[in-house]
Amino acid sequence: MPDSLRARLRGVLVTRYGQLRRKLEYIVGTGERAADALQETWLRLESMPGNTAVRNPDAYLLQMAVNVATDQYRREHRKLNDADIDALFDVEDELADPERIVAARSEIIALEAALRQLTPRQREILLAAHIDGQLNREIAARLDISLSLVEKELRHALRHCQQYVGAPADMAARGGPRRF
């Protein structure tokens, strides 16, 4: 593709990004998929053939993004054939290693001990952020505290828990942190 056409298409993509994204979102169903498809479209402009003729840049870019989204959907929802399924039965399960299982259980015991030693508010903030996936500002609003206090309590809770992870299980059970 001539550089002038590539530059023109990129310019259209940048200036009309919002419109293209809304149209594509309507077609693919989610804003995230639309944004991913438009980003991939930007990258695919680089590898377009040189003999491409474009009469309507908006329609061309939208169709290109729809094709990208379709390709992404097909990759994500590809079905396994019988040979692929049979091959999966022959894969060795590295996670079933007894040594790894014991180490993981030890870490869980240590983490449970660390969580018990946190204040109720620190524990609630840590779990809301890392288990429930809430944003700090959402936690602050829910607990009616400042954002900086949420950040401070979260830092403290994380540091406290990091001291325990990897400590021997009996030490964590006794309440003693691992020292570095």
C-alpha positions in Angstrom: 0.0 0.0 0.0 1.4 3.4 -0.8 2.5 5.3 2.2 0.1 8.2 1.4 -2.9 5.9 1.5 -1.7 4.2 4.7 -1.2 7.6 6.3 -4.7 8.8 5.1 -6.3 5.6 6.6 -4.5 6.1 9.9 -5.6 9.7 10.0 -9.2 8.7 9.4 -8.9 6.0 12.1 -7.5 8.5 14.6 -10.0 11.3 13.8 -13.1 9.1 13.6 -12.0 6.6 16.3 -15.1 7.3 18.5 -17.6 6.9 15.7 -15.9 3.7 14.3 -15.8 2.2 17.8 -19.5 2.9 18.5 -20.4 1.3 15.1 -18.2 -1.6 15.7 -19.4 -2.0 19.3 -22.9 -2.3 17.9 -21.8 -5.0 15.5 -19.5 -7.1 17.9 -21.5 -6.5 21.1 -18.9 -5.1 23.5 -16.7 -2.0 23.8 -13.7 -4.1 24.7 -13.9 -6.3 21.6 -14.4 -3.2 19.5 -11.4 -1.4 20.9 -9.2 -4.6 20.5 -10.3 -4.9 16.9 -9.6 -1.3 16.1 -6.1 -1.6 17.7 -5.4 -4.7 15.6 -6.8 -2.8 12.5 -4.2 -0.1 13.1 -1.5 -2.7 13.2 -2.8 -4.5 10.1 -2.7 -1.3 8.0 1.1 -1.8 8.0 0.9 -5.1 6.1 -1.8 -4.2 3.6 -1.0 -5.0 -0.1 0.3 -2.1 -2.2 -2.4 -2.4 -4.9 -5.4 -1.6 -2.6 -7.9 0.9 -3.8 -10.0 2.7 -1.2 -13.0 4.8 -2.2 -14.6 5.2 1.3 -12.1 5.1 4.1 -14.7 4.9 6.9 -16.4 1.9 5.4 -13.1 0.3 4.5 -11.8 0.7 8.1 -15.0 -0.5 9.6 -15.1 -3.6 7.4 -11.5 -4.3 8.2 -12.2 -4.0 11.9 -15.2 -6.3 11.5 -13.0 -8.9 9.8 -10.4 -8.6 12.6 -13.1 -9.0 15.3 -14.5 -12.1 13.4 -11.0 -13.6 13.3 -10.5 -12.9 17.0 -13.9 -14.5 17.8 -13.1 -17.6 15.8 -9.7 -18.0 17.5 -11.3 -17.7 20.9 -14.1 -20.1 20.2 -12.3 -22.7 18.1 -13.4 -26.3 18.9 -10.9 -29.1 19.5 -10.9 -32.0 17.2 -10.6 -35.7 18.4 -6.8 -35.8 17.8 -6.4 -32.6 20.0 -8.5 -34.1 22.7 -6.5 -37.4 22.7 -3.3 -35.5 22.8 -4.4 -33.6 26.0 -4.8 -37.0 27.8 -1.1 -37.6 27.2 0.1 -34.3 28.7 1.9 -34.6 32.0 0.3 -32.7 34.9 3.2 -30.7 36.4 0.9 -29.2 39.0 0.2 -32.7 40.5 3.8 -32.9 41.8 3.6 -33.8 45.5 6.3 -31.3 46.4 4.5 -28.5 44.8 1.2 -29.5 46.5 2.9 -29.4 49.9 4.6 -26.1 49.2 1.2 -24.6 48.1 -0.6 -25.8 51.2 2.2 -24.4 53.3 1.8 -21.0 51.6 -2.0 -21.1 52.1 -1.5 -21.9 55.9 1.0 -19.0 56.1 -1.4 -16.6 54.3 -4.3 -17.6 56.5 -2.2 -16.8 59.5 -1.2 -13.5 58.1 -4.8 -12.6 57.3 -5.9 -13.4 60.8 -3.3 -10.9 62.2 -4.6 -8.0 60.0 -7.1 -5.6 61.4 -10.6 -6.2 60.2 -10.5 -3.1 58.0 -7.1 -4.1 56.5 -8.4 -7.6 55.8 -11.6 -6.2 54.2 -9.6 -3.8 52.0 -7.2 -6.5 50.9 -9.9 -9.0 50.1 -12.0 -6.4 48.3 -9.0 -5.3 46.1 -7.5 -8.6 45.4 -10.4 -11.1 45.5 -13.4 -9.0 44.5 -11.3 -6.8 42.1 -12.7 -3.6 43.4 -10.9 -0.3 42.7 -9.4 1.6 45.6 -11.8 4.5 45.1 -14.8 2.0 45.2 -13.5 0.6 48.5 -13.0 4.1 49.9 -16.6 5.0 49.0 -18.0 1.8 50.4 -16.1 2.0 53.7 -16.5 5.8 53.9 -12.8 6.5 54.3 -10.3 8.5 52.2 -8.6 7.0 49.2 -5.2 7.7 50.7 -6.2 5.6 53.8 -7.3 2.7 51.6 -3.9 2.9 49.8 -2.0 3.0 53.1 -3.9 0.1 54.6 -3.6 -1.9 51.4 0.2 -1.4 51.3 0.5 -2.4 55.0 -1.7 -5.5 54.5 0.3 -6.6 51.4 3.7 -6.1 53.1 2.4 -8.0 56.1 1.2 -10.9 54.0 4.4 -11.0 51.9 6.4 -11.5 55.1 4.5 -14.7 55.7 4.3 -16.3 52.3 7.1 -18.9 52.0 7.6 -19.1 55.8 7.5 -22.6 57.2 3.9 -23.6 58.1 4.6 -24.2 61.8 6.2 -20.8 62.1 3.2 -19.1 60.5 0.8 -21.1 62.7 2.8 -19.8 65.8 2.3 -16.3 64.5 5.9 -15.5 63.6 6.7 -13.9 60.3 9.6 -14.9 58.0 12.5 -12.5 58.4 14.6 -11.5 55.4 
